[in-house]
């Protein structure tokens, strides 16, 4: 069996694709893959912060269209890049083991939130990261920073930024245990990450039942449960990239879900933590609490 897989062409995207494909090979050793590289709006527009581009799904729309047009059997994405609703006819069907889901303060010198100098220039183009950082450290200067992980790391090492806020998962997947920069994980109580961060997913056509079943068999059950809670949170909270909302689910050893969620605006952050047994119900309750903060 030979399957065509659509993905973006960055080094990180290709590494993430290989990670998910290795899970599929583990349950179906005879399957072979052809990689189809797709350019997205987010890849092509590099001179604007994400929230100013004004297009939903800027890192996923074109990739998923390849699946809908029959040019690929499934697409591979970082779950955090997917909007709350997929295009009709598509479903999430495969989940990687989760990498560290946290945001991190990334620098050449090893700053943490306390040692970051007053007036330090910190890069991010995420409204959520910017607002939570301003709430924690109102004395630093937050400036736009775009580009793939390699590009942002290079700009930090060149001294163009004192630090940046980035996903720990991308750095871990790209550089392993020896990154060229220092990373300081930010606790979700300080900066709740975007729903789905650290999880790589496959998107397939809903009517391809045999493929959906194969991808489900290859899925990590812990990541799948956490993703279910976070996707419901994302859907119910109704926030886009213009809103500083974050949420993280953790499946506990006893089988219950711990959900940390928050909202930041105007230098103030509100964060809650709730527990429950049903992922969908927990995500929905967390969204209701966050929406109450936003009123």
Secondary structure by P-SEA (a helix, b strand, c coil): cbbbbbbcccaaaaaaaaaaaaaaaaacccbbbbbbbbbcccccccccccccccccccccaaaaaaaaacccccccccccccccccccccccccccccccccccccccccccccccccbbbbbbccaaaaaaaaaacccbbbbbbbccaaaaaaaaaaccccbbbbbaaaaaaaccccccbbbbbbcccccccccccccccccccccaaaaaaaaaaaccaaaaaaaaaaaaaaaaaccccccbbbbbbbbccccbbbbbbbcccccbbbbbbbbbccaaaaaaaaaaaaaaaac
